[in-house]
Amino acid sequence: MKKRCDFLDCKKVLLLSSITCKCTKTFCSTHRSSYDHSCNYDYKNEHTSTLMKYMSSAVITDKVAGRI
């Protein structure tokens, strides 16, 4: 059985260019965007937590200015 796009009205056969979204569904190249298939994955929360992780680390600079 060939895999098909998980979008409601699309039944394209998926080839090598198919995309598996973070919502765990597989889409064709037409519906790969999260806006196209009304993705319910919370991208904003994921990026906020990643950003907070990087912002919480200390910044350490060289003690000798102008050194290469």
N, C-alpha and C positions, 0 to 999 in steps of 0.2 A: 504494500500500500504506500502510495506516494504522500509525502507531507504536504499540507496545504496551508495557506495563510490563515491566521486565527482571527482576522478582521471579519466582522459580521457578514458583509455582502461580498467579500472577495474570496474566491476559491482558486487563486493562482497556485500552480504547483511550485514549490520552493526548490530553488537550485542552490548553488554554492553561495550566492549573494544574499541568502536569507539572514535576517537579524533576530537574535534572541534578546528581547527587552528585559529590563530588570524586574518587570512584572511577570516574568517567566513564560511569556507567550512568544511565539515565533511569527514574524511578519515578513512580507515581501518588501522589496525596495520602495514601493509606493507608500506603504503604511508604516514604515519603520520609525517615523518621528513620533514622539510621545503625544504631540498635539493631534496627529492624524488618527490615532487609535484610542484616544481618551484614556491615557495611562493613569492608573491609580497609585503608582509608586510615588513616594514623597521625596523628590529630588532635593527640595529646599532643605529639609531636615538633614539629609545626608551631607550636603555641602557645608551647612552650618557647623555640624559636628567636626568635619575635617578641618575647616578653617579655625575653629576654636582650639583644636589640638595643636596646630602650628603656631597660633598666636600665644599660647600659654608657655611655649619654650623660651628660654632666656637667649638673648642676643649677646654674643661675645665678639669683641673686636680685637684687633692687634694693639699691643701696648706701644709699639713704635710706629708713629704716623709716617706715611710716605714710603714705607718699606714695600719692596716688590716681592 
